[in-house]
């Protein structure tokens, strides 16, 4: 079986890690005769491999006698009918996508497919709710109006989530559509904050936009609305009742500096480097049952970087969080 296998394969003692059998493909990949491999330790030729149990594919490097290293993918599983032996399959990964790359691609394709499928019905729901709203309170009744407002509010929230999922799937590829145009970031920020004013009031949070100055940048209005909605929405969500969220904007050394500061619980120092990881949610947030999907900051980072800007988080537990976004200013001629 080993000799006819299309990949490099060795049979290893599950207890000692000693190679008992090796096929011709293994000899070629490891750069040693099959007889030389038999009796040696797998760890000597494949450092990091721990052949004591069945494992999913891992990425390692083969050490060859000439000092060269070959990136490989390794699978480990029991050999049927051979108690105490494990079969190790070793595949040259030099010209193959890594397991991580394949996983990322499959995940992004799944996110994109789901997002496209969800966006159409959500858009339809919002369209019909808008038609119902236009009928007025007299025809709908006060109770129906309140229910309709809840439907519309939640449908908008889900549509924003779908749009974030689409951007997340497109980050790092040529499929992310960016259309930079000169725009007043201050005016755009005021508009987004106005959309969140009701939610902030309902949550008992003061949303202060007095620090927003008119600053022109070269940006994509739709994408920047996504960025601002995520940052302001997070700030309001994580700030307890009675707290304050400040949204500020000013020019700073050739850049627009946008800051969203909240008075929330803050982020632990060890969690700050991970806040931009895809789908990551801090343990404290999960424990507190704060709603969210871990999409907002990764999406904001991807869009800001696509616009040649940068984004950073400054946070202290118990003192709140400030997110800073820097985008290049446009010239005076372009701003006119």
N, C-alpha and C positions, 0 to 999 in steps of 0.2 A: 504493500500500500504506500509506504513512504517513497519507494523508488519511482512510482508512476505519478505521484502527486505533482501538480503544476507549480507548486511553491516550494521554497526551502522549508524542510521539516526535520525536526529532531524529536526523539523520544527521550524523556528525562525522568530520572528517579524523583518521585514527588517529595521524598524526604531529604535527600542529600543534594539534589540539583545536578547530579552527575549525568552526562550524556551517555545514553545506552545505544542509540541508533541514530544515524544521520544519512540523509539521502544525498544524491549527487548535486541537487540544486543547493543544498545547504553548504556542501563543500566549496562550491563555486562562490557563493555569497560571502562565506566566512574566510575565504582565501586559504583553506587548509584541506588536506586530504580527509576523506570520511573516516579512515582508520585513525588519523591523528585526533579527530574530534571526539571519537568514542573514548570514554574514560576521563575526559577533561570536564571541568566545571563549566556549566553554562554561563555563570557570572563572569568567567574570565574572557569570554568572547562577546557577551551581551550584558554589559554592566547595567545594573538597575532592574534586571528581570528577576522576579521572585517566583519561581515555578513551584508554588506550594498549593495552588488552588486554581480553579477555572476563573479566568478574568476576561473582561471585555478588551477590545483592542487598545493597545497603548503604543506610544511612539518612543522609540529608543534609537541607539546607534550601535552598530556592529563595529568592533575593533579588529582590524585586519593585521596580519603579521608585519606588513610594511609600514604600520603606523597610521594608515588611512582609516577614515571613519565613513560608514555608510548609514544614512538615515533609513530606518525600517519601521514597519508596523508589525506588531507582534500580537498573536492570539494564543491563548493557552486553554486547553480543555483536556479532560480525562480521555484516555484511549480505551475504546470499548473492548472488553474482554481482556484487558491488560491491567490487572489490579496493581496499584502502586506506581504506575507510569502516567506521565502527562505528555500530551502531544503539543509541541510548540511549533506554530506556523509563523515563519518570518518572511515578510514581503518587502522587497526594495521599494522605498517610498520616494526615491529621488525624483521620479517623473510622475508621481501620483499626488493628488491633493491630500493634505493631512486629514486625519479624522476630525480635527477641530474645524478645518475649512469646510469639509463636507457637511458637518453638523450646522455650521453657521449658514451655509447656503440653503439647506433644507428648511431651516427655521425661518429664514427670510422669505423664501417662496411661500411657506405656509401662512406667514403673517400677511403677505401681500394678497394671497388668494382670499383669505378670510375677510380682510378689510374691504376688498372690492365687492364681495358678496354682501357684506353688511351695509355698505354705504348707500346702495340703491334703495332698499326698503326704508332706511332711516330718513333719507331725503324725502321720500314719498310721505312718510308719517309727518314730518315737519311741514311739508307743503299743505297737507290736509288740515293740520291744526291751525295754520295761519288763516286758511279759508274760514274755519269755524270761528276764530277770534274776530274776524271781520264782521260776523253776524251780530256782534254786540251783546252786552249783558242782558238787555231786555228780552231778546229771543232765546238766549241760552239759559238764563237764570243764574243767580249768584253761586249756587253749589256747583253747577256744571262748569262755570267759568273757572272756579278754583281747581277743579279736577283737570280741566284742559290746560291750565297754567302748569300744573305738575307734569302732565304728559309732555308738553313742549319743553319744559326745563330739562327733564331727564333725557329726552330725545336729543337735544342739543349737546348735552354732556356726553352721551354715547357717540354722537357723530364726531365730537372732538377727539374722543378716544380712538375711533376708527382712523381719523386723519393722522393721529400720532403713530398708530401702528403702521400705516402706509409709509410714513417718513422713515420710521425705524427700519423697515424692510429695504428701503432704497438707499440708506446711508452707505457711503463708501462705494457706490456704483454710479454709473452714468445715467441711471433712471431717475435720480432726484432732480426734479425740475426747479430751477432757480431763475427768476427773471428780475435782475437788479434794475431798479429805477430810483432816481433821486426822490426822497420823501422826507417829510418832517416827522422824525421819530417821536418827538414830544407830543404832537397831535395824535399820532397812532396810539401812543401809550395812554393818553387821556381817554380815547375811545374804548380801549380794552378795559381800563379801570371803571369806566361808566357801566360797562356790561357786568362787572363784578360787584358793583356798589350794592345791589339788592342782597346778594349772598352775604356780603360783609356785614350789612346792617342786620340781617337775620341772625348771623352768627355772633353779633355783639362786638364787632371789630371795627375800629375806625380806619378807613382807607384814605390816607393823606397823599394827595397828588400836587400839593403846593410847590414842590421842588422840581416840577417838570418844566424845563425851558425848551423853547423851539430850537431844535438841533437837527440839521439835515445830514442824512447819510445816504449811501448808495445801497439800497436794500430791496428785498422782495416783500411787498406789503402783506400778502397772504401768509408767507412763512414767518414773518416777524410777529404777526398776530398770534400764530401758534406759540412762538417763544414767549411772548408777553402773557398770553392766557395761562400758560403752564406756570410761569414764575409767580404771577399775581395770585392765581388760584391756589398754588401750594402755600404761599405766604398766609393767605386768609385761612386756609384749612388747618394749618399747624399753629396758628395764633389763638390762644384761649380767649373766651369772652372777656371784654374789658381791655383787651390789648390793642396794639396799633401796628399798622403796616404802612410803611413809607415807600413811595416810588419816586425816585429822583433821577434827573437827567441833566448833564452839562457837557460842555466841550472840554476836552482834556488832552493837550499836546497832540493835536491832529486826529484825535479820536472822539467819538461820542462815548461817554461813560454813563451807562444806565445801571442804577442800583435799586434792588428790591429788598428792603429790610423788614424782617418780622420780629415779633417778640414771642416766638414759639419756644418749644422745648430744646431746640438746638440739636446738633449732631455730635456724637462722640468723636474724639480725635481720630480713632482708628477707623471710623466709618467714612470720614470726609473723602479720602482718596477713592472710595468706591461709589460715591453718589452719582457719578456719570456712567456707571456700568449699566448695561442693558438689563432691564427687568429686576434690578436690585432694589430691595427694600430693607431698611435697617431693622434689626431685631426688635428694637424698642417700638418702632412704628407698627410692626406686625403684632406685637404683644398688646399694644393699645387698641388694636382693631381699627386703625385709621384707614379709611378707604383709599384705594389707589392701586396702580398696576406697575409702578416703577418705570414709567415711560417718559414722564415730563422732562426731567433733566437730561437724559440721553438724547432726546429729540431736540431740545434747545441747543445742546452742545453741537450736534451735527449740523443744524441750520446755521448757527452763528459761525462755525468754522467754514462752512460753504460760502459764507459772505465775507471771508477773510478777516474774521474777528476772533475774539477769544472770550471765554467765560470762566469764572472762578467762584468758589464758595468759601466764605469765611464764617465759621460757626463756633459757638461755645455752648456746651450743655447748660440749660437753664437760662441762657441769656439771649437766645435767638439766633437767627441766620441772616446773612446778607449775601445775595447773589449779585455779582458784578458782570456786566456785559460790555465789552469794548468793540466798537465798530468804526471803520475808517470814515472820516468826514468827507463830504463831497466838496468840490471847489465852489466858490461863490458863483461862478458862471453856470455851473450845472444846477445849483439850487434855485436859480431864477426861473 
